[in-house]
Amino acid sequence: VEVLENLAFLANASNLVMYMVKFMHFEPAKAANAVTNFMGTAFLLALLGGFLSDAFLTTYHTYLLSALVEFC
């Protein structure tokens, strides 16, 4: 399941570069830079969220908070 999630994430990232170049008229280098900045931020926030949930929340509260973020 994790492999498919990463595949979808990377496919969306490559499509986002094309969207930024064709429709938002970014230069290709600036579009790629913006997308890689987004990807780096997303990966770093996942690490921060994992640390915070391990340090301060119980398993139940982590599941509850994740469900609220996902569905709201």
Contacts in CASP RR format, 6 or more apart in sequence:
PFRMAT RR
TARGET T0000
AUTHOR 0000-0000-0000
METHOD contacts of the structure
MODEL  1
VEVLENLAFLANASNLVMYMVKFMHFEPAKAANAVTNFMGTAFLLALLGG
FLSDAFLTTYHTYLLSALVEFC
9 39 0 8 1.000
13 35 0 8 1.000
13 38 0 8 1.000
13 39 0 8 1.000
16 31 0 8 1.000
16 35 0 8 1.000
16 38 0 8 1.000
17 28 0 8 1.000
17 31 0 8 1.000
17 32 0 8 1.000
17 35 0 8 1.000
20 26 0 8 1.000
20 30 0 8 1.000
20 31 0 8 1.000
20 34 0 8 1.000
20 35 0 8 1.000
21 27 0 8 1.000
21 28 0 8 1.000
21 31 0 8 1.000
24 31 0 8 1.000
26 34 0 8 1.000
53 62 0 8 1.000
53 65 0 8 1.000
57 65 0 8 1.000
END
